[in-house]
Amino acid sequence: MSVQSKVGLSAAPRSAPVDVGAAALQYEFSPDLVTLAEHRPEETEAIRTARTHIIARHIKDGRRGLAVCAATPGVGCSFIATNLAISLAQVGVATLLIDGNLRQPRLDSLIRPQTPPSGLKQCIVDEGGDAGGLIHPEVISNLSLLYAGGVADNAQEILAGDGFKTLIERCLRDFEFTIIDTPPANTCADARRISTVVGYSLIVARAHATRTSEVANLAEQLHEDGAQVVGTVLNEF
C-alpha cells in the first residue's frame, strides 16, 4: 500500500473550524488535522485512501493494532498517525491513539488538552500498565487518546518492560483499533520495540527526502523483530 499526499505541517496549533462535539470543547485542534477541517482536500482524500486499505486488508482480517513508524525525523509520522486515527473514528471504528514517542511527544501539540496530560509514561511507571483514568475517552466520537505523559529519559527501559506489553494487550482487547505513533527509527530502538508488541507496522516516508534504502532497511529490521509491515505511506511535498 502506497498513498501519496501533499503534507504541510504548521508551526503552531489552533482550534480547527469544525464541530467536534461537546466532549471535545476542552481540546484545541491543530489545523494539521486535515480530516477534521477538510481545508486541504488532497491530503484528506489521501488519508481516506489509506483508511480504506487498512479497513479492507487489516481490520477485516481481525487485526486490531498498528504502529506508525518512520526511518528518519520530519517525514510526517505523527501527522499520518493522528489523521488516520481520526479518519477511522469518523466511519465508526472505536479507535485509540497512543503517543508512543517518549523522546519528543507530538500528540499534545496536535490535539492540545487544557492542562498538561499524564499518559503512557505514568501508566507504565506508576500503574504497571493499567491505563485507568489516563486514557482520554471520546475526544471526538469514537476516538480516545493516551498521551505520552512527557519526555522519559529511560524511554527504552519503559517500553521494554512487561508493563508496556500488558498495556498494549489491554488496549487491543478494549478498542476496535489501536494506533501508536513512534519516534524515528534511526534515533532509537523504540519504534522496533513498539512494533514487535503490536505486531504490525505502517511505514511513513517523505518524497524527495526519504531514501528507498532507508525504508527497506527499516522494513527488514521490523521483520527481523517479528513485526509485519502492512504498507507504506508517502508524503509528497
C-alpha positions as CSV (number, residue, x, y, z in Angstrom):
1,M,0.0,0.0,0.0
2,S,1.5,3.3,-1.1
3,V,-0.5,6.5,-0.6
4,Q,0.7,9.9,-1.9
5,S,-0.3,13.1,-0.3
6,K,0.9,16.7,-0.1
7,V,1.5,17.4,3.5
8,G,2.3,20.8,5.1
9,L,2.9,21.0,8.8
10,S,2.0,24.2,10.5
11,A,4.2,25.8,13.2
12,A,1.5,26.2,15.9
13,P,-1.9,24.6,16.6
14,R,-5.1,26.5,16.7
15,S,-8.8,25.5,17.0
16,A,-10.0,23.6,14.0
17,P,-13.1,25.3,12.4
18,V,-15.3,22.2,12.7
19,D,-18.0,20.9,15.0
20,V,-16.2,18.2,17.0
21,G,-18.9,17.8,19.7
22,A,-19.3,18.9,23.3
23,A,-16.8,16.4,24.7
24,A,-14.0,18.0,22.5
25,L,-14.5,21.5,23.7
26,Q,-11.7,21.1,26.3
27,Y,-9.2,20.4,23.5
28,E,-7.5,22.6,20.9
29,F,-7.2,21.1,17.5
30,S,-4.3,21.9,15.1
31,P,-5.0,22.9,11.5
32,D,-2.9,19.9,10.5
33,L,-5.8,17.7,11.4
34,V,-7.0,17.8,7.8
35,T,-9.5,15.0,8.4
36,L,-11.4,17.3,10.8
37,A,-11.4,20.6,9.0
38,E,-11.1,19.3,5.4
39,H,-9.5,22.5,4.3
40,R,-6.8,20.6,2.4
41,P,-8.8,18.2,0.3
42,E,-6.0,16.4,-1.4
43,E,-4.4,15.4,1.9
44,T,-7.8,14.4,3.4
45,E,-8.5,12.2,0.4
46,A,-5.1,10.5,0.7
47,I,-5.7,9.7,4.3
48,R,-9.1,8.3,3.4
49,T,-7.5,6.1,0.8
50,A,-5.1,4.7,3.4
51,R,-8.1,4.2,5.7
52,T,-9.8,2.1,3.0
53,H,-6.8,-0.1,2.6
54,I,-6.4,-0.6,6.3
55,I,-10.0,-1.5,6.9
56,A,-10.1,-3.9,3.9
57,R,-6.8,-5.6,4.4
58,H,-6.1,-5.2,8.1
59,I,-9.1,-4.6,10.3
60,K,-11.4,-7.0,8.4
61,D,-8.8,-9.7,8.9
62,G,-9.2,-9.3,12.7
63,R,-6.0,-7.3,13.3
64,R,-6.5,-4.7,16.0
65,G,-3.4,-2.5,16.1
66,L,-0.8,-0.7,14.1
67,A,2.5,1.1,14.9
68,V,3.1,4.0,12.6
69,C,6.9,4.3,12.0
70,A,9.4,6.3,10.1
71,A,13.1,5.7,9.4
72,T,14.1,9.4,9.9
73,P,12.6,12.5,11.5
74,G,10.5,15.1,9.8
75,V,8.5,12.9,7.4
76,G,5.1,13.4,9.0
77,C,4.7,10.3,11.1
78,S,2.6,12.0,13.8
79,F,0.5,13.7,11.1
80,I,-0.3,10.4,9.5
81,A,-1.0,8.6,12.7
82,T,-3.3,11.2,14.1
83,N,-5.2,11.9,10.9
84,L,-5.6,8.2,10.2
85,A,-7.0,7.6,13.7
86,I,-9.5,10.4,13.3
87,S,-10.5,9.1,9.9
88,L,-11.1,5.6,11.3
89,A,-13.2,7.1,14.1
90,Q,-15.3,9.1,11.6
91,V,-16.5,5.8,10.0
92,G,-17.5,4.3,13.4
93,V,-14.3,2.4,14.3
94,A,-13.7,2.7,18.1
95,T,-10.1,3.9,17.9
96,L,-7.4,4.5,20.5
97,L,-4.5,6.8,19.5
98,I,-1.4,6.4,21.7
99,D,1.6,8.8,21.6
100,G,4.4,6.2,21.9
101,N,7.1,8.8,21.3
102,L,8.6,9.3,24.7
103,R,11.6,11.1,23.2
104,Q,9.7,14.1,21.6
105,P,6.0,13.7,22.1
106,R,3.8,15.3,19.4
107,L,0.2,14.4,20.0
108,D,-0.3,17.1,22.6
109,S,0.5,19.7,20.1
110,L,-1.9,18.3,17.5
111,I,-4.7,17.8,20.0
112,R,-3.9,20.1,22.9
113,P,-5.7,19.5,26.2
114,Q,-6.4,22.3,28.7
115,T,-3.8,21.0,31.1
116,P,-0.5,19.0,30.5
117,P,-1.6,15.4,30.5
118,S,-0.3,12.4,32.2
119,G,-0.1,9.4,29.9
120,L,1.9,6.4,28.7
121,K,4.9,7.1,30.9
122,Q,2.9,7.4,34.1
123,C,0.7,4.4,33.1
124,I,3.7,2.1,32.9
125,V,5.9,3.6,35.6
126,D,3.3,4.3,38.3
127,E,0.4,1.9,37.3
128,G,2.2,-1.1,36.0
129,G,0.4,-1.0,32.6
130,D,-3.1,-0.1,33.9
131,A,-4.2,2.9,31.8
132,G,-7.1,3.5,34.2
133,G,-8.2,7.2,34.1
134,L,-5.3,8.2,31.9
135,I,-7.0,7.5,28.6
136,H,-9.0,10.5,27.3
137,P,-12.2,8.9,26.1
138,E,-14.3,10.2,23.2
139,V,-12.2,13.3,22.4
140,I,-14.3,13.2,19.3
141,S,-16.9,10.5,18.6
142,N,-15.2,7.0,18.6
143,L,-11.7,8.5,19.2
144,S,-9.8,8.1,22.5
145,L,-6.3,9.3,23.3
146,L,-3.4,8.2,25.5
147,Y,-0.8,11.0,25.6
148,A,2.9,10.3,26.1
149,G,2.9,12.0,29.5
150,G,6.1,13.9,28.8
151,V,9.6,13.1,27.8
152,A,11.1,10.0,29.5
153,D,14.9,9.8,30.0
154,N,14.6,6.0,30.3
155,A,12.2,5.5,27.4
156,Q,13.8,2.3,26.2
157,E,13.6,0.7,29.6
158,I,9.9,1.7,30.0
159,L,8.9,0.2,26.6
160,A,11.0,-2.9,27.2
161,G,9.2,-3.9,30.4
162,D,6.2,-6.1,30.9
163,G,4.1,-3.1,31.8
164,F,4.1,-1.8,28.3
165,K,3.2,-5.2,26.9
166,T,0.4,-5.5,29.4
167,L,-1.0,-2.1,28.4
168,I,-1.0,-2.8,24.7
169,E,-2.7,-6.2,25.2
170,R,-5.5,-4.4,27.2
171,C,-5.8,-1.7,24.6
172,L,-6.0,-4.2,21.7
173,R,-8.8,-6.0,23.7
174,D,-10.8,-3.0,24.7
175,F,-10.8,-1.0,21.4
176,E,-11.6,-2.0,17.9
177,F,-8.4,-0.5,16.7
178,T,-5.3,1.0,18.3
179,I,-2.7,3.2,16.5
180,I,0.6,4.1,18.1
181,D,2.8,6.9,17.0
182,T,6.5,6.2,17.3
183,P,9.8,8.1,17.3
184,P,12.1,7.9,14.2
185,A,13.8,4.5,14.0
186,N,17.3,5.9,13.2
187,T,17.4,7.7,16.6
188,C,16.5,4.9,18.9
189,A,15.0,1.3,19.0
190,D,11.7,2.4,20.4
191,A,9.7,2.0,17.2
192,R,11.0,-1.5,16.7
193,R,10.0,-2.5,20.3
194,I,6.5,-1.0,19.9
195,S,6.0,-2.7,16.5
196,T,7.1,-6.0,18.0
197,V,4.5,-5.8,20.7
198,V,1.7,-4.5,18.4
199,G,2.7,-7.0,15.7
200,Y,2.0,-4.7,12.7
201,S,3.6,-1.6,11.3
202,L,2.9,1.1,8.7
203,I,6.0,2.9,7.4
204,V,5.8,6.7,6.6
205,A,8.2,8.2,4.1
206,R,8.7,11.7,2.6
207,A,9.1,12.3,-1.1
208,H,12.5,13.7,-2.1
209,A,13.8,13.2,1.4
210,T,13.5,9.6,2.5
211,R,15.8,7.2,0.7
212,T,14.4,3.9,-0.6
213,S,17.2,2.1,1.2
214,E,16.1,3.6,4.5
215,V,12.6,2.3,4.1
216,A,13.9,-1.1,3.0
217,N,16.3,-1.3,6.0
218,L,13.5,-0.3,8.4
219,A,11.2,-2.9,6.9
220,E,13.8,-5.6,7.2
221,Q,14.5,-4.6,10.9
222,L,10.9,-4.8,11.8
223,H,10.5,-8.1,10.1
224,E,13.5,-9.5,12.0
225,D,11.9,-8.3,15.2
226,G,8.7,-10.2,14.4
227,A,6.5,-7.3,13.1
228,Q,4.6,-7.4,9.8
229,V,4.8,-4.3,7.7
230,V,1.3,-3.8,6.2
231,G,2.4,-1.0,3.8
232,T,3.9,2.4,3.3
233,V,2.6,6.0,3.1
234,L,4.4,8.5,1.0
235,N,4.0,12.2,2.0
236,E,4.6,14.1,-1.2
237,F,5.5,17.8,-0.8
